Amino acid sequence: MQITQDLIAAFAPTGRLRASINLGNPILAGTDPATGAAKGVSVDLATELARRLGVELELIVVDAAGKSVEVVAQERADVGFFAIDPLRGADIAFTGPYVLIEGCYLVREGSALRANEEVDRDGHMVVVGKGSAYDLYLTRELQHARIERSPTSPTVVDTFMALGEAADVAAGVKQQLEADAARLGGLRLLPGRFMVIRQAMGVPKSRGAAAAAALGAFVEEMKASGFVAEALARHGIQGASVAPAGNSA
């Protein structure tokens, strides 16, 4: 990524790089228990991008994917980290993905459901985080099951439990569901996955084609150099894989 003054102005019109960090996806970001600060692979990528641009980094921390999309689309942030989805592409230019994440279903231990293919049936309720990639995908794909939305992805299983027998399935990030199942007990994941999420960086389209191309080149370099793999390992992330080189949005 060749840095020019025009590129710096496109990415950081306020003089700082404002990066939207979504704590709702534990693969990408979390909170340092010692300091309360955001940490994770998305924070590491934002930090490196700011360093290359030669500007200060400002983190805009949100708790849901939909909020992260909103702050970037409205240009209250300069870059963000999102699952690629066509609905989000109206105002945001995506890079190719840097990691691939599994989306899975969770049910109660005594549920009759045994396979992902059994979920989309009349009378079933699926709980999903409002505005998440899972919400966008399942809204398009489910033809028979009804969707109930929790405020954020991390609250999906608690919402699922609060709804009692009315809710049949919780959908979300595999690692979050696994952690909630261990925390609450009496729950299990259905085998396999119902989708693979391609997690990318994004910049407002209004910043121009050069900024979008530069961000894409940055992500490809971060994958090829081992930066993304090292960040995943450093933060102890399991179940996410580095996306193949040149994997387009």
C-alpha positions in Angstrom: 0.0 0.0 0.0 1.7 3.2 -1.2 0.9 6.1 1.2 0.2 9.5 -0.4 -1.2 12.7 1.2 -4.4 12.1 -0.8 -4.8 8.6 0.7 -4.2 9.9 4.2 -6.8 12.6 3.7 -9.3 10.0 2.4 -8.8 7.6 5.3 -8.4 10.2 8.1 -10.1 13.5 7.2 -10.2 14.4 10.9 -6.5 13.8 11.3 -7.1 10.5 13.1 -8.1 7.1 11.8 -11.4 6.3 13.5 -11.9 2.5 13.5 -15.2 0.9 14.4 -14.6 -2.1 16.6 -17.5 -4.6 17.2 -17.3 -6.4 20.5 -20.3 -8.5 19.5 -18.1 -10.9 17.6 -15.6 -12.6 20.0 -13.5 -13.8 17.1 -12.6 -10.3 16.2 -12.5 -8.3 19.4 -13.0 -8.4 23.1 -12.2 -6.5 26.3 -9.0 -6.7 28.2 -10.0 -7.7 31.7 -7.1 -5.8 33.2 -7.6 -2.4 31.4 -11.1 -2.5 30.0 -9.7 -1.6 26.6 -10.7 -3.3 23.4 -8.3 -5.9 22.0 -8.3 -8.5 19.3 -7.4 -9.1 15.7 -9.5 -6.2 14.4 -7.8 -3.8 16.9 -4.4 -5.1 15.7 -5.3 -4.5 12.1 -6.6 -1.0 12.8 -3.4 -0.2 14.8 -1.2 -1.3 11.9 -3.2 0.7 9.3 -3.0 3.8 11.4 0.8 3.3 11.9 1.3 3.0 8.1 -0.8 6.1 7.5 1.2 8.0 10.2 -1.9 9.1 12.1 -3.3 8.5 15.6 -5.9 5.7 16.0 -9.3 6.3 17.6 -11.4 3.3 18.4 -15.1 3.6 18.2 -16.3 0.6 20.2 -19.8 -0.8 19.6 -21.6 -4.0 20.8 -23.3 -5.1 17.6 -22.5 -5.5 14.0 -25.4 -3.4 12.9 -24.1 -0.5 14.9 -20.6 -0.9 13.4 -22.1 -0.8 9.9 -24.1 2.3 10.8 -21.2 4.4 12.1 -19.1 3.6 9.0 -21.9 4.2 6.6 -22.6 7.5 8.3 -18.9 8.4 8.2 -18.7 8.7 12.0 -15.9 6.1 11.6 -13.4 5.8 8.7 -12.9 2.0 8.6 -14.7 -1.0 10.1 -14.7 -4.7 10.3 -17.7 -6.6 8.9 -19.0 -9.8 7.5 -19.5 -9.2 3.8 -23.1 -8.9 2.9 -24.8 -7.3 -0.2 -27.1 -5.2 2.0 -24.1 -3.6 3.7 -22.5 -2.9 0.4 -24.7 0.1 -0.5 -22.6 2.6 1.4 -19.4 0.6 2.3 -16.7 -0.7 0.0 -15.4 -4.1 1.3 -12.0 -5.6 0.9 -11.6 -9.3 0.3 -12.0 -11.3 3.6 -9.2 -11.7 6.0 -10.8 -14.5 8.1 -13.5 -17.1 7.6 -15.8 -17.8 10.5 -18.4 -20.5 11.0 -22.0 -19.8 11.8 -23.8 -22.5 13.8 -27.0 -23.5 15.4 -27.5 -24.2 19.1 -30.5 -26.1 20.6 -31.5 -27.5 24.0 -30.1 -30.9 24.9 -33.5 -32.5 24.7 -34.4 -31.0 21.3 -35.6 -33.3 18.6 -33.5 -31.3 16.1 -30.4 -33.2 15.0 -29.3 -31.6 11.7 -29.1 -28.1 10.3 -31.5 -29.1 7.5 -34.3 -29.7 10.1 -34.3 -26.1 11.3 -36.3 -24.4 8.6 -39.6 -25.9 9.4 -43.0 -24.4 10.1 -43.5 -23.6 13.8 -39.8 -23.3 14.6 -38.4 -20.1 16.1 -34.7 -19.1 15.4 -33.1 -16.5 17.7 -30.4 -14.3 16.1 -28.6 -11.1 16.9 -30.3 -8.1 15.3 -28.5 -6.8 12.2 -25.8 -9.4 12.4 -24.5 -11.3 9.4 -26.5 -14.3 10.6 -29.6 -12.2 10.7 -29.1 -10.9 7.2 -28.4 -14.3 5.8 -31.2 -16.2 7.6 -33.7 -13.5 6.7 -33.0 -14.3 3.1 -32.6 -18.1 3.4 -35.3 -19.3 5.9 -38.6 -20.0 4.2 -40.6 -21.5 7.0 -39.0 -20.9 10.4 -39.7 -17.6 12.2 -36.9 -15.3 13.3 -36.7 -13.6 16.7 -34.0 -11.0 17.1 -32.0 -10.3 20.3 -30.4 -6.9 20.8 -26.9 -8.1 20.0 -25.1 -11.3 19.0 -23.7 -11.9 22.6 -27.2 -11.8 24.0 -28.6 -14.4 21.6 -28.4 -17.4 23.9 -29.7 -15.5 26.9 -32.7 -14.4 24.8 -33.1 -17.9 23.6 -33.2 -19.2 27.2 -35.6 -16.4 28.3 -38.1 -17.3 25.6 -38.3 -20.9 27.0 -39.9 -23.5 24.9 -41.2 -20.9 22.4 -37.7 -20.7 20.9 -36.2 -23.7 19.2 -32.8 -22.6 17.9 -30.1 -20.0 18.6 -27.9 -18.9 15.7 -24.5 -17.2 15.7 -20.8 -17.4 15.9 -19.7 -20.9 16.8 -17.3 -19.8 19.5 -19.9 -17.6 21.3 -22.4 -20.4 21.2 -19.9 -22.9 22.6 -19.0 -20.6 25.4 -22.7 -20.0 26.3 -23.4 -23.7 26.2 -20.5 -24.3 28.6 -21.7 -21.4 30.8 -25.4 -22.5 31.0 -25.4 -26.2 30.5 -28.2 -28.3 28.9 -27.4 -27.0 25.4 -25.7 -28.5 22.4 -24.6 -27.3 18.9 -26.0 -29.0 15.8 -23.2 -30.7 13.8 -21.5 -28.7 11.1 -22.3 -25.2 10.1 -25.1 -23.4 8.3 -22.9 -20.7 6.8 -19.3 -19.4 6.5 -18.9 -15.8 7.2 -16.3 -13.9 5.2 -15.0 -11.2 7.5 -13.5 -8.1 5.8 -12.5 -4.5 6.3 -14.6 -1.7 4.9 -14.4 2.0 4.1 -17.2 4.4 3.2 -17.7 4.4 -0.6 -17.7 8.2 -0.5 -13.9 8.1 0.2 -13.3 7.0 -3.3 -12.0 4.1 -5.4 -8.3 4.7 -4.5 -9.0 4.4 -0.7 -11.0 1.2 -1.3 -8.2 -0.3 -3.5 -5.6 0.7 -0.9 -7.5 -1.0 1.9 -7.9 -4.1 -0.2 -4.2 -4.2 -0.8 -3.5 -3.7 2.9 -5.7 -6.7 3.8 -4.0 -8.9 1.2 -0.6 -8.0 2.6 -1.7 -8.6 6.2 -2.8 -12.1 5.1 0.3 -12.9 3.0 2.7 -11.7 5.6 1.3 -13.9 8.4 0.1 -10.9 10.4 -3.5 -12.1 10.6 -2.5 -15.7 11.5 -0.2 -14.4 14.2 -2.9 -12.1 15.6 -5.4 -15.0 15.8 -2.8 -17.1 17.6 -1.8 -14.3 19.9 -5.4 -13.7 21.0 -6.1 -17.4 21.4 -8.8 -17.5 18.8 -9.9 -21.0 17.7 -12.2 -21.9 14.9 -11.4 -19.0 12.5 -9.1 -19.5 9.5 -7.2 -17.0 7.5 -9.0 -16.4 4.2 -7.2 -17.5 1.0 -5.1 -14.9 -0.8 -6.9 -12.9 -3.4 -10.3 -14.0 -2.1 -12.5 -11.2 -3.5 -15.4 -9.5 -1.7 
